[in-house]
């Protein structure tokens, strides 16, 4: 019997774990779910005869080795900062790895060692990154097959409440790791427009938003997502003049979050003494210049940020509770920990609400041998969660990783080394199974004279 080790039992894992357990009898494998919260891991396994749960602490070297030695494959859904550590362990213990996180340089550098060990380290096999990369690669290969090349590549991803769920002024609900939301601008962003590189410092990311109209949804806004330039090499787009990857939110998110970033609250490096006993008003006060005698906190924040004291942004900050004098009861040590705690409280998806994930590709293809023709391919993916059930986020992150795990365990992915899912052997069967689950892209094409892109 083969063994699958799932590391992490958080919000993105329920569908993946259920899928692997349902496939276990037919494929003669056993699934172990390991998490710091062993009770949550036990809940995910749900007494399945082919599954078990285990306590897991990523910094416990002996415990990691004990679990890894038994595994044929590790599905790694731990936070991104632990991906290199787990990948190195997988190479050492000759276990394959599937991950939904971005592949960083350390994981990429393991390619030679993974080949020698005969293992596959497959990163970016979730939603975004994951389904977005696979679907884009399919379109790009289709363009090349028709004699064209990609002149402009603009792609957006999103996980938001469904359009009818309007339960808070930010029009956002947490359906995945809230740390990823809090720290979403920490690396800044860079992208390419008409052959010119644009660099956005971390504190300006949410001030560079632009409107996007999404088929079947309507008006949304986008902000740049991390390092778009790296995907020129990933997709082999040597002649591409515009490369932008963005994140979608409903209009208004960026203008509010930009001010939270300007205040400095997404900070996970500086330790705040006695954080659990402090109110939000005390925490925010720490990020402001020295107070003038008698001046009110809200007025000073508005002046510091240069925004209206009675406008929508201040109303949103007030609704979040940033001016509250009550003890916040925060678990953690940093302002980022405090923000994560706050978002869990204030931006929970309502029990009768559903979430939505969306991916939009806008790809301009140039066919020089076909009367110098240009065509824009607009490919849109939308998937909705079940109210009170599995979220769209959990399904779209978990299912691609689960399918990849199944293919590896069945010896149907004849690859070794460090990869992301740009090879047709990987994305082909995953996209086909997603389509059989009703998770397909709607595609339309329009002729264009010249690429029109945000700046």
Buried (B, 14 or more C-beta within 10 A) or exposed (E): EEBBBBBBBBBBBBBBBBBBBEBBEEBEBBBBBBBBBBEBBBBBBEEBEBBBBBBBEBEEEEBBEEBBEEBBBBBBBBEBEBBBBBBBBBBBBBBBBBBBBBBBEEBBEBBEBBBEBEBBBBBBBBBBBBBBBBBBBBBBBBBEEEEBBBBBBBBBBBBBBBBEBEBBBBBBBBBBBBBBBBBBBBEBBBBBBEEEEBEBEBBBBBBBBBEBEBEEBEEBBBBBBBBBBBBBEBBBBEEBBBBBBBBBBBBBBBBBBBBBBBBBBBBBEEEBEEBBEBBBBBBBBEBBEEEEEEEEBBEBBBBBBEBEBEEEBBEBBBEBBBBBEEEBEBEBBBBBBBBBBBBEEBBBBEEEBBBBBBBBBBBBBBBEEEEEEBBBBBBBBBBBBEBEEEBBBBBBBBBBBBBBBBBBBEEEBEBBBBBBBBBEEBBBBBBEBBEEEEBBBEBEEEEBEEBEBBE
